[in-house]
Structure formats: structure tokens, C-alpha cells
């Protein structure tokens, strides 16, 4: 009997250790760093009401690329890199051009398509800035309708599945990191 109790306690200890190790590894350090960069940049770009999109941008980053793990999207649908979603925030070339036109961003307007694709793919800071400015523009465009702002980021006016994934990822970031503590 004593042996069984010792064995039981040993297994409980192993399970607790495994659960705590699993819990601690929800996000890799690189993902935390990417999300922190998204937060830092998003806080610099408030919309017309003064609201920033740090929480939303971090959740979108996690939804789109697992916080920078996968940097080229949609390539299976069309092998043309100029049609793909690129970088940590999955910005398309056409979206970057649209943002540059709407916000009169001369640096982007002056870039060739090849240079812009390379910059969106290789420069996380640049990619996040374009994405956050697009989010702010979307918020103003949708008259601050949060659901439509998030839905339109993924290319639709009404996109309940995408919106749900972003909201779940926002909760996951809040639960598993301290990145949102100072954003309430």
C-alpha cells in the first residue's frame, strides 16, 4: 500500500510538472518579442478618437502568422509572391499601395513592387507600421465599428469566423502574457 501511495504521488508530481511546462511554453520568446513590437508600434498610431489598436494588432498578428512564425500566406492559392500576404501582419502589396495612397506615404509610393514586397517580407517594423496604419484607417472608414474593422482587415465586411479567432487570440495573449496589462 505504501508503495502505491508513493507511486501515485510521483505520478501526480510528474503531471503537475508537465502541465506547468506546457503552460509556460504557450508562446516562444520570439513570438513574445514580435507581439511586443506590434504593441509598441500600435501605441504610436491612435485613430481620430484617440484609440489605439495595440490589443487588436497583437491578436491579428497571432491570428495571421502565429506571431511571426509564418511570414508568407496565400502562396498555395497563387504562387505569385506579388499576390501573397506578407510578413508578420500578412500585408498584401495592394494593401500597402492602398495605405500609401490614402495616407500619402511617399516612401511607399516611391518603391518598386519588388522592393516593397521585399520590405514587407523582411522588415517586421515596416510591415507592422503599414498594418497598424491600415487598421486605424479601417476604424475611421467603418465609423469605429470594431467588428467591421477587424473583419475588413481580413478582406471582408462581415467575417464572423475571423473575428472570433482574433478575439480568442486576444484572450490568449491576455491570459498567457503580461503584454496587455497596461492597456486597459
Z-matrix of the N, CA and C atoms (Angstrom, degrees):
N
C 1 1.442
C 2 1.533 1 110.55
N 3 1.321 2 115.90 1 -44.90
C 4 1.467 3 121.13 2 179.19
C 5 1.531 4 110.47 3 -57.94
N 6 1.341 5 115.54 4 -39.96
C 7 1.463 6 121.65 5 178.66
C 8 1.529 7 110.62 6 -61.74
N 9 1.326 8 117.36 7 -42.29
C 10 1.459 9 121.83 8 -179.96
C 11 1.526 10 111.66 9 -63.95
N 12 1.290 11 117.05 10 -40.30
C 13 1.472 12 121.07 11 178.71
C 14 1.516 13 109.92 12 -65.31
N 15 1.333 14 117.00 13 -44.75
C 16 1.466 15 120.40 14 177.16
C 17 1.519 16 110.42 15 -59.63
N 18 1.310 17 116.65 16 -44.43
C 19 1.466 18 121.35 17 -179.60
C 20 1.525 19 110.80 18 -63.45
N 21 1.327 20 116.76 19 -41.84
C 22 1.458 21 121.99 20 178.56
C 23 1.530 22 110.65 21 -62.06
N 24 1.319 23 116.70 22 -47.40
C 25 1.468 24 121.33 23 179.29
C 26 1.528 25 109.99 24 -61.59
N 27 1.322 26 117.09 25 -40.81
C 28 1.461 27 121.06 26 178.49
C 29 1.524 28 110.17 27 -60.73
N 30 1.337 29 118.61 28 -46.89
C 31 1.454 30 122.19 29 -179.73
C 32 1.524 31 111.48 30 -65.39
N 33 1.308 32 117.95 31 -38.97
C 34 1.469 33 120.80 32 176.84
C 35 1.524 34 109.59 33 -62.08
N 36 1.320 35 116.10 34 -42.65
C 37 1.466 36 120.21 35 177.59
C 38 1.524 37 111.86 36 -60.86
N 39 1.305 38 116.43 37 -43.92
C 40 1.471 39 121.10 38 178.31
C 41 1.528 40 110.07 39 -61.81
N 42 1.310 41 117.56 40 -44.65
C 43 1.462 42 121.40 41 -179.66
C 44 1.525 43 111.63 42 -63.78
N 45 1.319 44 116.90 43 -41.57
C 46 1.471 45 120.32 44 178.30
C 47 1.523 46 109.76 45 -64.59
N 48 1.322 47 117.56 46 -43.67
C 49 1.466 48 120.99 47 178.03
C 50 1.529 49 110.89 48 -61.40
N 51 1.324 50 116.60 49 -45.54
C 52 1.469 51 120.21 50 -179.56
C 53 1.525 52 110.87 51 -63.79
N 54 1.323 53 116.86 52 -42.00
C 55 1.471 54 120.15 53 179.64
C 56 1.517 55 110.79 54 -64.66
N 57 1.317 56 117.69 55 -41.05
C 58 1.468 57 119.45 56 -179.76
C 59 1.528 58 110.56 57 -69.92
N 60 1.318 59 117.95 58 -35.81
C 61 1.463 60 120.54 59 177.23
C 62 1.523 61 110.46 60 -67.31
N 63 1.323 62 116.68 61 -40.88
C 64 1.453 63 120.64 62 177.89
C 65 1.520 64 110.21 63 -64.87
N 66 1.311 65 116.74 64 -43.88
C 67 1.460 66 121.42 65 179.56
C 68 1.530 67 111.15 66 -61.31
N 69 1.312 68 116.81 67 -40.93
C 70 1.465 69 120.77 68 -177.18
C 71 1.520 70 111.95 69 -71.14
N 72 1.321 71 117.75 70 -19.57
C 73 1.452 72 119.19 71 -175.03
C 74 1.526 73 113.60 72 -104.74
N 75 1.330 74 118.27 73 24.98
C 76 1.457 75 120.61 74 177.70
C 77 1.526 76 109.59 75 -59.35
N 78 1.321 77 116.82 76 -43.05
C 79 1.457 78 121.61 77 178.68
C 80 1.520 79 109.71 78 -121.18
N 81 1.318 80 115.37 79 137.00
C 82 1.460 81 120.73 80 174.15
C 83 1.524 82 108.36 81 -78.64
N 84 1.331 83 117.81 82 157.94
C 85 1.467 84 120.09 83 179.31
C 86 1.532 85 113.19 84 -55.40
N 87 1.335 86 117.18 85 -36.73
C 88 1.470 87 119.68 86 179.55
C 89 1.531 88 110.89 87 -63.96
N 90 1.328 89 116.49 88 -36.80
C 91 1.462 90 120.33 89 178.74
C 92 1.529 91 110.53 90 -67.85
N 93 1.306 92 116.38 91 -42.52
C 94 1.473 93 120.61 92 177.73
C 95 1.527 94 109.12 93 -60.74
N 96 1.326 95 117.33 94 -43.61
C 97 1.466 96 120.81 95 179.07
C 98 1.526 97 111.42 96 -62.02
N 99 1.324 98 116.71 97 -41.43
C 100 1.466 99 120.24 98 178.39
C 101 1.519 100 110.57 99 -64.17
N 102 1.323 101 116.96 100 -46.19
C 103 1.469 102 120.36 101 179.08
C 104 1.526 103 111.25 102 -62.73
N 105 1.327 104 117.33 103 -38.22
C 106 1.470 105 120.75 104 177.50
C 107 1.525 106 110.79 105 -64.25
N 108 1.322 107 117.45 106 -38.64
C 109 1.465 108 121.06 107 176.90
C 110 1.527 109 110.44 108 -65.31
N 111 1.322 110 116.99 109 -42.02
C 112 1.473 111 120.81 110 177.04
C 113 1.524 112 109.63 111 -59.30
N 114 1.318 113 116.70 112 -46.15
C 115 1.468 114 121.02 113 179.58
C 116 1.521 115 110.63 114 -59.37
N 117 1.319 116 116.38 115 -49.59
C 118 1.465 117 121.69 116 -177.73
C 119 1.533 118 111.04 117 -57.15
N 120 1.304 119 116.41 118 -45.58
C 121 1.471 120 120.26 119 -178.40
C 122 1.522 121 110.55 120 -70.84
N 123 1.321 122 117.98 121 -43.04
C 124 1.465 123 121.26 122 -178.04
C 125 1.527 124 111.70 123 -61.06
N 126 1.307 125 116.93 124 -33.77
C 127 1.471 126 119.71 125 179.88
C 128 1.529 127 112.33 126 -66.73
N 129 1.311 128 117.79 127 -17.07
C 130 1.474 129 122.07 128 179.44
C 131 1.528 130 113.35 129 -83.89
N 132 1.328 131 117.56 130 -10.41
C 133 1.466 132 120.91 131 -173.12
C 134 1.535 133 111.59 132 -125.28
N 135 1.314 134 117.71 133 79.33
C 136 1.476 135 118.73 134 175.66
C 137 1.527 136 110.80 135 -76.77
N 138 1.330 137 115.55 136 156.60
C 139 1.462 138 119.10 137 175.27
C 140 1.535 139 109.01 138 -83.43
N 141 1.331 140 117.09 139 -172.59
C 142 1.468 141 121.18 140 -176.36
C 143 1.521 142 113.34 141 -64.42
N 144 1.335 143 117.18 142 -20.05
C 145 1.466 144 120.55 143 178.25
C 146 1.530 145 111.65 144 -91.57
N 147 1.328 146 116.93 145 -3.61
C 148 1.458 147 121.33 146 -178.49
C 149 1.518 148 113.64 147 92.49
N 150 1.332 149 117.20 148 -1.17
C 151 1.455 150 121.47 149 179.90
C 152 1.522 151 110.20 150 -77.77
N 153 1.316 152 115.74 151 140.01
C 154 1.467 153 120.16 152 173.24
C 155 1.527 154 108.49 153 -106.33
N 156 1.300 155 114.78 154 165.39
C 157 1.459 156 120.47 155 -175.40
C 158 1.519 157 111.95 156 -117.83
N 159 1.326 158 117.22 157 37.50
C 160 1.460 159 120.63 158 -177.96
C 161 1.525 160 111.68 159 -62.16
N 162 1.322 161 117.83 160 -49.26
C 163 1.469 162 120.58 161 179.97
C 164 1.526 163 110.44 162 -61.92
N 165 1.303 164 115.48 163 -47.19
C 166 1.460 165 121.03 164 -177.96
C 167 1.522 166 110.79 165 -63.14
N 168 1.312 167 116.88 166 -46.09
C 169 1.465 168 120.60 167 -178.41
C 170 1.525 169 111.03 168 -63.33
N 171 1.328 170 117.26 169 -40.80
C 172 1.467 171 119.36 170 177.31
C 173 1.532 172 110.37 171 -62.99
N 174 1.328 173 116.68 172 -43.59
C 175 1.467 174 120.24 173 -179.75
C 176 1.522 175 111.08 174 -65.75
N 177 1.316 176 117.57 175 -38.36
C 178 1.463 177 120.74 176 176.82
C 179 1.529 178 109.96 177 -65.09
N 180 1.308 179 117.12 178 -42.05
C 181 1.468 180 120.96 179 178.35
C 182 1.529 181 110.65 180 -59.58
N 183 1.318 182 116.47 181 -43.28
C 184 1.462 183 120.25 182 178.56
C 185 1.532 184 110.31 183 -66.64
N 186 1.313 185 116.85 184 -39.91
C 187 1.465 186 121.58 185 -179.88
C 188 1.526 187 111.28 186 -67.00
N 189 1.305 188 116.46 187 -44.34
C 190 1.466 189 121.37 188 -174.03
C 191 1.521 190 113.65 189 -75.72
N 192 1.328 191 117.71 190 -40.71
C 193 1.476 192 119.62 191 -171.65
C 194 1.520 193 114.42 192 -136.47
N 195 1.318 194 117.60 193 14.49
C 196 1.475 195 120.86 194 -173.07
C 197 1.525 196 109.54 195 54.99
N 198 1.328 197 115.94 196 42.67
C 199 1.466 198 123.73 197 179.43
C 200 1.527 199 111.56 198 60.48
N 201 1.320 200 114.97 199 49.63
C 202 1.459 201 120.23 200 173.10
C 203 1.507 202 116.15 201 93.99
N 204 1.324 203 118.45 202 1.89
C 205 1.466 204 120.84 203 -179.11
C 206 1.528 205 110.94 204 -71.29
N 207 1.324 206 117.29 205 -41.98
C 208 1.467 207 122.53 206 -178.82
C 209 1.515 208 109.05 207 -115.81
N 210 1.320 209 118.54 208 112.62
C 211 1.462 210 120.95 209 -171.76
C 212 1.527 211 115.33 210 -104.46
N 213 1.311 212 118.17 211 -2.76
C 214 1.466 213 119.73 212 175.28
C 215 1.522 214 107.19 213 -126.88
N 216 1.324 215 115.65 214 121.48
C 217 1.457 216 120.51 215 -179.78
C 218 1.516 217 111.08 216 -115.73
N 219 1.301 218 116.03 217 165.31
C 220 1.465 219 123.80 218 175.27
C 221 1.522 220 113.80 219 62.41
N 222 1.306 221 119.45 220 7.25
C 223 1.462 222 120.73 221 -175.44
C 224 1.532 223 110.67 222 -69.78
N 225 1.327 224 117.65 223 -25.48
C 226 1.453 225 120.15 224 177.77
C 227 1.522 226 112.68 225 -69.39
N 228 1.321 227 116.51 226 -29.22
C 229 1.458 228 121.06 227 179.75
C 230 1.528 229 111.36 228 -74.81
N 231 1.310 230 115.82 229 -38.09
C 232 1.464 231 121.47 230 -177.99
C 233 1.521 232 107.21 231 -149.68
N 234 1.315 233 118.60 232 114.49
C 235 1.460 234 120.34 233 -175.62
C 236 1.533 235 114.46 234 -69.52
N 237 1.302 236 117.77 235 4.55
C 238 1.457 237 121.78 236 179.25
C 239 1.534 238 109.51 237 -80.72
N 240 1.312 239 117.20 238 113.36
C 241 1.470 240 122.07 239 -178.08
C 242 1.534 241 111.69 240 -60.18
N 243 1.312 242 117.35 241 -24.22
C 244 1.463 243 120.94 242 -179.82
C 245 1.525 244 112.08 243 -75.40
N 246 1.329 245 116.86 244 -10.37
C 247 1.466 246 121.89 245 176.78
C 248 1.531 247 111.89 246 -105.78
N 249 1.318 248 117.17 247 -7.04
C 250 1.465 249 121.61 248 -174.81
C 251 1.526 250 111.30 249 -79.02
N 252 1.326 251 114.56 250 159.23
C 253 1.455 252 121.79 251 169.64
C 254 1.526 253 106.42 252 -86.82
N 255 1.326 254 116.45 253 134.25
C 256 1.464 255 120.00 254 -168.01
C 257 1.522 256 113.41 255 -126.46
N 258 1.313 257 115.24 256 147.10
C 259 1.455 258 122.22 257 170.71
C 260 1.515 259 114.01 258 78.28
N 261 1.322 260 114.99 259 -175.63
C 262 1.466 261 121.79 260 -173.22
C 263 1.522 262 113.17 261 -63.08
N 264 1.328 263 117.73 262 -24.83
C 265 1.461 264 121.05 263 -179.90
C 266 1.532 265 112.32 264 -109.29
N 267 1.339 266 116.74 265 5.85
C 268 1.465 267 122.88 266 177.39
C 269 1.533 268 112.20 267 54.88
N 270 1.301 269 115.51 268 58.40
C 271 1.469 270 122.51 269 178.91
C 272 1.524 271 108.44 270 -91.89
N 273 1.304 272 116.50 271 130.60
C 274 1.468 273 121.82 272 176.12
C 275 1.533 274 109.30 273 -85.85
N 276 1.301 275 114.67 274 153.34
C 277 1.461 276 121.10 275 176.44
C 278 1.529 277 110.15 276 -53.61
N 279 1.329 278 116.66 277 -47.62
C 280 1.461 279 120.15 278 -178.73
C 281 1.531 280 111.73 279 -62.98
N 282 1.324 281 117.87 280 -33.01
C 283 1.468 282 120.89 281 177.91
C 284 1.521 283 109.93 282 -69.48
N 285 1.325 284 117.36 283 -42.70
C 286 1.467 285 120.45 284 177.94
C 287 1.526 286 110.31 285 -61.49
N 288 1.319 287 117.10 286 -41.51
C 289 1.476 288 121.07 287 177.44
C 290 1.534 289 110.36 288 -63.95
N 291 1.318 290 116.68 289 -40.87
C 292 1.465 291 121.75 290 178.60
C 293 1.527 292 110.58 291 -61.91
N 294 1.325 293 117.01 292 -47.58
C 295 1.473 294 121.79 293 179.00
C 296 1.523 295 109.82 294 -61.54
N 297 1.314 296 117.21 295 -43.26
C 298 1.475 297 121.12 296 179.21
C 299 1.515 298 110.85 297 -60.67
N 300 1.326 299 116.62 298 -40.27
C 301 1.465 300 120.58 299 179.75
C 302 1.533 301 110.95 300 -68.71
N 303 1.321 302 117.01 301 -47.67
C 304 1.466 303 121.43 302 -176.92
C 305 1.525 304 112.37 303 -66.38
N 306 1.343 305 116.35 304 -36.40
C 307 1.468 306 120.57 305 -175.46
C 308 1.528 307 112.73 306 -105.18
N 309 1.320 308 116.38 307 5.73
C 310 1.457 309 123.30 308 179.35
C 311 1.531 310 111.85 309 52.80
N 312 1.314 311 115.37 310 53.60
C 313 1.464 312 121.98 311 179.56
C 314 1.523 313 108.99 312 -89.94
N 315 1.315 314 115.29 313 96.07
C 316 1.464 315 121.90 314 -172.76
C 317 1.528 316 113.39 315 -60.99
N 318 1.331 317 117.24 316 -37.17
C 319 1.466 318 120.48 317 -178.94
C 320 1.526 319 110.04 318 -57.91
N 321 1.320 320 116.87 319 -45.06
C 322 1.465 321 120.81 320 -178.90
C 323 1.524 322 110.30 321 -72.07
N 324 1.305 323 117.44 322 -40.98
C 325 1.463 324 120.97 323 179.58
C 326 1.524 325 111.40 324 -58.50
N 327 1.323 326 116.86 325 -33.88
C 328 1.463 327 121.30 326 -176.62
C 329 1.528 328 113.57 327 -80.47
N 330 1.315 329 117.93 328 -13.59
C 331 1.472 330 121.28 329 -176.51
C 332 1.525 331 111.59 330 -79.54
N 333 1.319 332 115.24 331 142.80
C 334 1.461 333 120.04 332 170.02
C 335 1.528 334 107.91 333 -70.34
N 336 1.322 335 116.40 334 163.56
C 337 1.462 336 119.73 335 177.86
C 338 1.522 337 111.39 336 -60.14
N 339 1.315 338 116.95 337 -41.18
C 340 1.466 339 120.86 338 -179.57
C 341 1.527 340 110.46 339 -62.30
N 342 1.317 341 116.53 340 -46.17
C 343 1.466 342 119.67 341 -179.83
C 344 1.522 343 111.10 342 -65.30
N 345 1.324 344 117.18 343 -39.96
C 346 1.463 345 120.71 344 -179.33
C 347 1.530 346 111.00 345 -66.90
N 348 1.319 347 118.04 346 -42.39
C 349 1.466 348 121.16 347 176.93
C 350 1.522 349 109.78 348 -60.32
N 351 1.324 350 117.22 349 -46.10
C 352 1.474 351 120.48 350 179.02
C 353 1.521 352 111.70 351 -62.10
N 354 1.323 353 117.01 352 -39.46
C 355 1.475 354 120.99 353 -179.75
C 356 1.533 355 110.28 354 -68.48
N 357 1.325 356 117.25 355 -42.99
C 358 1.468 357 120.56 356 178.91
C 359 1.524 358 111.08 357 -63.33
N 360 1.307 359 116.63 358 -35.97
C 361 1.456 360 121.18 359 -178.06
C 362 1.529 361 112.69 360 -81.93
N 363 1.316 362 117.01 361 -35.84
C 364 1.463 363 119.77 362 -171.87
C 365 1.514 364 116.86 363 -102.60
N 366 1.309 365 118.35 364 -11.48
C 367 1.468 366 121.42 365 -176.39
C 368 1.529 367 108.72 366 -120.37
N 369 1.337 368 116.46 367 95.13
C 370 1.465 369 121.11 368 -176.71
C 371 1.526 370 111.92 369 -57.58
N 372 1.313 371 116.91 370 -42.53
C 373 1.465 372 121.57 371 -179.21
C 374 1.535 373 110.14 372 -58.04
N 375 1.305 374 116.37 373 -48.78
C 376 1.464 375 122.21 374 179.52
C 377 1.532 376 110.54 375 -61.80
N 378 1.324 377 116.62 376 -46.76
C 379 1.456 378 122.30 377 -179.27
C 380 1.531 379 110.62 378 -58.21
N 381 1.307 380 116.62 379 -45.23
C 382 1.469 381 121.41 380 -179.24
C 383 1.521 382 110.33 381 -66.01
N 384 1.333 383 117.75 382 -42.22
C 385 1.470 384 120.19 383 179.20
C 386 1.526 385 111.52 384 -59.54
N 387 1.319 386 116.73 385 -44.81
C 388 1.468 387 120.17 386 178.83
C 389 1.534 388 109.42 387 -62.34
N 390 1.321 389 117.25 388 -45.81
C 391 1.467 390 121.56 389 -178.27
C 392 1.528 391 111.76 390 -63.15
N 393 1.317 392 116.90 391 -44.23
C 394 1.468 393 120.13 392 -179.10
C 395 1.527 394 110.57 393 -66.75
N 396 1.315 395 116.70 394 -40.69
C 397 1.468 396 118.83 395 177.46
C 398 1.527 397 110.69 396 -64.37
N 399 1.320 398 117.01 397 -34.41
C 400 1.459 399 120.99 398 175.13
C 401 1.533 400 110.20 399 -65.32
N 402 1.327 401 117.70 400 -43.59
C 403 1.468 402 121.51 401 177.18
C 404 1.530 403 111.11 402 -58.77
N 405 1.320 404 116.38 403 -45.15
C 406 1.473 405 120.42 404 179.47
C 407 1.522 406 109.67 405 -62.56
N 408 1.332 407 117.30 406 -44.32
C 409 1.459 408 120.50 407 178.43
C 410 1.529 409 110.14 408 -61.06
N 411 1.352 410 116.41 409 -44.06
C 412 1.464 411 120.42 410 178.78
C 413 1.522 412 111.54 411 -59.80
N 414 1.319 413 116.95 412 -41.81
C 415 1.457 414 120.32 413 179.19
C 416 1.526 415 110.91 414 -60.25
N 417 1.314 416 116.20 415 -46.36
C 418 1.466 417 119.72 416 177.91
C 419 1.533 418 110.24 417 -64.28
N 420 1.322 419 117.18 418 -41.59
C 421 1.463 420 122.36 419 -178.00
C 422 1.533 421 111.42 420 -64.00
N 423 1.331 422 116.90 421 -39.76
C 424 1.471 423 120.97 422 -179.19
C 425 1.525 424 112.03 423 -86.76
N 426 1.322 425 116.37 424 11.41
C 427 1.466 426 121.74 425 -177.98
C 428 1.529 427 110.85 426 56.84
N 429 1.314 428 114.75 427 39.61
C 430 1.468 429 124.52 428 174.85
C 431 1.523 430 113.14 429 66.31
N 432 1.323 431 115.86 430 30.11
C 433 1.459 432 122.14 431 173.34
C 434 1.531 433 106.30 432 -82.63
N 435 1.313 434 115.95 433 103.58
C 436 1.455 435 121.37 434 -171.76
C 437 1.529 436 112.20 435 -60.73
N 438 1.325 437 117.43 436 -44.92
C 439 1.462 438 120.87 437 179.39
C 440 1.527 439 110.77 438 -58.09
N 441 1.310 440 117.11 439 -47.19
C 442 1.471 441 120.54 440 -179.26
C 443 1.528 442 111.47 441 -68.16
N 444 1.330 443 117.17 442 -35.11
C 445 1.469 444 120.31 443 177.61
C 446 1.522 445 110.07 444 -60.56
N 447 1.325 446 117.01 445 -49.85
C 448 1.466 447 121.24 446 -179.64
C 449 1.523 448 110.26 447 -65.83
N 450 1.324 449 117.39 448 -44.06
C 451 1.477 450 120.83 449 179.42
C 452 1.515 451 111.17 450 -59.75
N 453 1.312 452 117.30 451 -45.34
C 454 1.463 453 120.99 452 -177.69
C 455 1.529 454 112.05 453 -67.82
N 456 1.317 455 117.89 454 -25.50
C 457 1.465 456 118.71 455 176.63
C 458 1.523 457 109.85 456 -57.93
N 459 1.312 458 116.21 457 -34.53
C 460 1.464 459 120.98 458 -179.36
C 461 1.520 460 112.40 459 -94.41
N 462 1.311 461 117.09 460 12.60
C 463 1.453 462 120.08 461 172.44
C 464 1.508 463 116.75 462 94.68
N 465 1.309 464 118.40 463 10.33
C 466 1.458 465 119.59 464 179.51
C 467 1.510 466 111.21 465 -133.24
N 468 1.313 467 116.01 466 156.26
C 469 1.468 468 120.10 467 177.17
C 470 1.519 469 110.07 468 -79.38
N 471 1.341 470 116.19 469 -36.65
C 472 1.458 471 122.17 470 178.42
C 473 1.522 472 106.86 471 -131.58
N 474 1.321 473 116.62 472 112.38
C 475 1.458 474 120.67 473 -177.28
C 476 1.527 475 108.34 474 -140.20
N 477 1.318 476 115.47 475 79.27
C 478 1.465 477 120.88 476 -177.88
C 479 1.530 478 113.66 477 -59.52
N 480 1.349 479 119.45 478 -43.75
C 481 1.473 480 118.64 479 179.68
C 482 1.536 481 112.62 480 -60.87
N 483 1.317 482 116.67 481 -44.48
C 484 1.466 483 119.64 482 179.83
C 485 1.524 484 110.40 483 -64.75
N 486 1.310 485 116.45 484 -47.21
C 487 1.465 486 121.25 485 179.09
C 488 1.533 487 110.06 486 -56.25
N 489 1.326 488 117.02 487 -43.69
C 490 1.463 489 120.69 488 178.94
C 491 1.518 490 112.46 489 -61.61
N 492 1.332 491 116.71 490 -42.11
C 493 1.480 492 119.89 491 178.24
C 494 1.526 493 110.73 492 -63.58
N 495 1.332 494 116.81 493 -42.17
C 496 1.467 495 120.10 494 179.27
C 497 1.534 496 110.07 495 -62.70
N 498 1.319 497 117.37 496 -43.19
C 499 1.467 498 120.30 497 -179.39
C 500 1.532 499 111.09 498 -65.63
N 501 1.332 500 117.24 499 -40.84
C 502 1.471 501 119.91 500 177.08
C 503 1.530 502 110.78 501 -63.88
N 504 1.323 503 116.59 502 -39.68
C 505 1.465 504 119.28 503 178.94
C 506 1.526 505 111.44 504 -69.41
N 507 1.323 506 117.21 505 -32.61
C 508 1.461 507 119.84 506 175.58
C 509 1.534 508 109.79 507 -62.72
N 510 1.329 509 116.34 508 -42.92
C 511 1.465 510 120.56 509 177.47
C 512 1.529 511 111.35 510 -64.61
N 513 1.327 512 116.68 511 -39.67
C 514 1.462 513 120.59 512 179.22
C 515 1.525 514 111.05 513 -63.34
N 516 1.315 515 116.98 514 -43.63
C 517 1.466 516 120.53 515 178.28
C 518 1.525 517 109.97 516 -62.15
N 519 1.331 518 116.59 517 -43.55
C 520 1.464 519 120.70 518 179.81
C 521 1.526 520 111.45 519 -63.54
N 522 1.333 521 116.39 520 -38.10
C 523 1.465 522 121.05 521 -177.91
C 524 1.524 523 112.65 522 -75.24
N 525 1.319 524 117.09 523 -38.65
C 526 1.462 525 121.41 524 -169.44
C 527 1.524 526 114.99 525 -101.51
N 528 1.322 527 117.60 526 -6.74
C 529 1.466 528 120.22 527 179.35
C 530 1.534 529 108.83 528 -136.25
N 531 1.303 530 115.36 529 173.31
C 532 1.474 531 120.56 530 175.12
C 533 1.539 532 110.75 531 -103.48
N 534 1.336 533 117.61 532 12.52
C 535 1.461 534 121.23 533 -174.08
C 536 1.524 535 113.88 534 -66.40
N 537 1.315 536 117.85 535 -22.87
C 538 1.470 537 119.74 536 -176.17
C 539 1.519 538 113.51 537 -103.94
N 540 1.314 539 116.94 538 0.26
C 541 1.464 540 121.05 539 -175.01
C 542 1.523 541 112.23 540 -55.77
N 543 1.309 542 117.55 541 -43.68
C 544 1.469 543 120.85 542 -175.52
C 545 1.528 544 113.27 543 -92.88
N 546 1.327 545 118.43 544 14.21
C 547 1.453 546 120.64 545 -175.34
C 548 1.533 547 113.59 546 -104.04
N 549 1.298 548 118.23 547 0.73
C 550 1.475 549 119.41 548 -179.56
C 551 1.491 550 113.16 549 -83.31
